[in-house]
Amino acid sequence: MRSACFGPMSELGTKYPDIQHLDVQSPGFEANAVKQVVADWITKYGEDLNAIVLADDSDQAVGAIEAVKAAGRDDIIVVAAGLSKQGAELIQAGDLSAASYQSCQGDAGLAVRTVAEYFNGEDIARVSYISTDVVTGENVESFLPCQW
């Protein structure tokens, strides 16, 4: 498992121990490249593919959703990290099942706090996390307008 997948895969594995991890790809952030990877997965894994976790809720999500629709598969759950305007619109349309809310203020605040702790001589954690919310069709309106 690649380190970029550690969080989602470790959490999913903890909550759903019977989950079967099929593949990991890094197609970049161009919709067409992601669409091709997902189309290949659909061909390779068939009915075993029932969920896709993406690193981006904009172009990656668009590519994945296009591939799923082109294959006529309405049984594949697509989720993503981040909550852009495009991602929120995909959630509202019912195409993207969920996204993690990661605010730019939270990201920046963590960096500023870490720098302040460093200059104050405090011990710095090797890894720091910011809390995130899961945004779905049921609560997306409360996260609007999006920050980007």
Backbone torsions as a table, in degrees:
resi	resn	phi	psi	omega
1	MET	NA	130.8	178.3
2	ARG	-72.5	150.0	-175.7
3	SER	-62.1	-29.8	179.5
4	ALA	-65.4	-19.2	-178.9
5	CYS	-98.6	-2.4	-171.4
6	PHE	-55.8	-52.4	-176.7
7	GLY	-58.5	-58.4	-179.7
8	PRO	-59.4	-42.9	-176.2
9	MET	-72.2	-38.1	179.3
10	SER	-68.5	-39.8	178.9
11	GLU	-67.1	-45.2	178.6
12	LEU	-63.0	-41.2	179.2
13	GLY	-64.3	-33.8	178.2
14	THR	-71.3	-45.9	-176.5
15	LYS	-79.7	-28.5	-177.7
16	TYR	-132.4	77.7	-173.4
17	PRO	-61.5	-18.6	-180.0
18	ASP	-89.6	2.7	-178.7
19	ILE	-63.5	141.0	177.5
20	GLN	-110.5	119.4	179.7
21	HIS	-86.7	120.2	-173.7
22	LEU	-94.7	-39.9	-172.9
23	ASP	-166.8	160.7	172.8
24	VAL	-136.2	130.0	175.9
25	GLN	-134.0	155.2	175.0
26	SER	-123.2	77.5	-174.6
27	PRO	-79.9	0.1	-177.5
28	GLY	88.5	-160.1	-173.5
29	PHE	-119.4	24.9	175.9
30	GLU	-100.5	128.8	-175.6
31	ALA	-55.1	-42.3	-177.5
32	ASN	-64.5	-38.8	178.8
33	ALA	-66.5	-42.2	179.0
34	VAL	-66.5	-41.2	178.9
35	LYS	-58.0	-41.4	179.8
36	GLN	-66.4	-43.3	178.9
37	VAL	-61.0	-46.2	-178.5
38	VAL	-66.9	-39.2	176.4
39	ALA	-60.7	-40.3	177.5
40	ASP	-65.0	-40.5	177.5
41	TRP	-62.1	-43.6	-178.8
42	ILE	-60.5	-42.1	177.8
43	THR	-66.3	-46.3	-175.4
44	LYS	-70.4	-42.9	-171.6
45	TYR	-103.1	-12.9	176.8
46	GLY	51.8	-131.3	-176.5
47	GLU	-68.8	-15.4	177.3
48	ASP	-69.0	-22.4	178.4
49	LEU	-86.2	111.7	-179.7
50	ASN	-130.6	1.9	177.4
51	ALA	-156.4	146.6	178.0
52	ILE	-133.5	129.4	177.2
53	VAL	-109.2	122.5	-176.1
54	LEU	-111.2	155.2	178.1
55	ALA	-85.7	-7.1	-174.1
56	ASP	-147.6	138.5	-178.4
57	ASP	-97.3	8.9	178.9
58	SER	-108.3	-101.5	-174.7
59	ASP	-62.4	-37.8	176.4
60	GLN	-61.6	-44.9	-179.7
61	ALA	-63.7	-41.2	179.1
62	VAL	-59.4	-47.3	-179.9
63	GLY	-62.3	-44.3	180.0
64	ALA	-64.4	-44.5	-178.9
65	ILE	-64.9	-40.0	177.5
66	GLU	-60.8	-42.6	-179.9
67	ALA	-66.1	-41.9	179.5
68	VAL	-62.8	-45.1	179.6
69	LYS	-65.9	-41.3	-179.7
70	ALA	-62.3	-30.8	179.2
71	ALA	-84.6	-3.5	-179.2
72	GLY	69.8	26.1	-176.9
73	ARG	-100.2	110.2	175.2
74	ASP	-103.4	8.0	-179.1
75	ASP	-100.8	2.0	-179.0
76	ILE	-96.6	122.0	177.3
77	ILE	-84.3	130.1	178.5
78	VAL	-117.7	123.8	176.9
79	VAL	-128.7	160.1	-174.8
80	ALA	-149.8	165.1	174.2
81	ALA	-92.5	148.6	177.1
82	GLY	91.2	165.8	173.3
83	LEU	-144.5	88.9	175.2
84	SER	-90.3	171.8	175.5
85	LYS	-57.7	-43.8	-180.0
86	GLN	-63.2	-43.1	178.2
87	GLY	-62.9	-42.3	178.5
88	ALA	-61.6	-40.6	178.3
89	GLU	-65.0	-37.6	177.2
90	LEU	-66.0	-37.3	176.4
91	ILE	-66.6	-45.9	179.4
92	GLN	-59.8	-34.8	-180.0
93	ALA	-77.9	-10.7	-178.9
94	GLY	84.2	8.4	-179.9
95	ASP	-84.6	-36.0	177.3
96	LEU	-106.0	123.7	-174.7
97	SER	-70.9	-39.1	-177.3
98	ALA	-163.9	160.7	174.1
99	ALA	-144.2	151.8	175.1
100	SER	-86.2	133.2	179.0
101	TYR	-83.2	116.9	178.7
102	GLN	-126.7	103.3	-175.7
103	SER	-79.7	144.6	176.9
104	CYS	-67.9	-30.1	176.3
105	GLN	-65.5	-40.4	178.0
106	GLY	-64.1	-43.2	177.7
107	ASP	-61.1	-48.5	-178.8
108	ALA	-66.2	-40.4	179.9
109	GLY	-61.4	-39.8	178.0
110	LEU	-63.1	-42.8	179.1
111	ALA	-63.0	-45.0	-179.6
112	VAL	-64.2	-43.4	178.9
113	ARG	-61.3	-42.5	-179.4
114	THR	-63.9	-42.9	177.9
115	VAL	-62.8	-43.7	179.3
116	ALA	-62.3	-42.9	178.2
117	GLU	-61.9	-41.3	179.4
118	TYR	-59.9	-49.9	-177.2
119	PHE	-71.4	-16.3	175.2
120	ASN	-92.1	6.3	176.0
121	GLY	76.6	15.4	-179.7
122	GLU	-81.8	156.4	174.6
123	ASP	-68.8	134.7	-179.2
124	ILE	-104.3	129.3	177.0
125	ALA	-65.7	142.2	178.9
126	ARG	-63.3	-36.6	178.4
127	VAL	-133.6	133.4	175.9
128	SER	-123.9	143.9	-178.6
129	TYR	-118.9	147.8	170.1
130	ILE	-106.7	149.2	-179.6
131	SER	-74.4	150.4	178.0
132	THR	-131.4	157.0	173.6
133	ASP	-109.8	155.9	174.3
134	VAL	-97.7	121.3	-177.9
135	VAL	-100.6	126.1	179.8
136	THR	-128.9	-179.9	176.7
137	GLY	-60.7	-26.9	-178.8
138	GLU	-74.3	-27.9	-175.4
139	ASN	-125.6	4.6	-174.9
140	VAL	-57.3	-35.3	-178.4
141	GLU	-59.6	-31.1	-178.4
142	SER	-76.1	-7.3	178.8
143	PHE	-105.6	6.3	-179.5
144	LEU	-96.3	150.0	-2.1
145	PRO	-76.8	152.4	179.0
146	CYS	-70.6	155.7	-179.5
147	GLN	-79.4	-21.4	178.2
148	TRP	-147.3	NA	NA
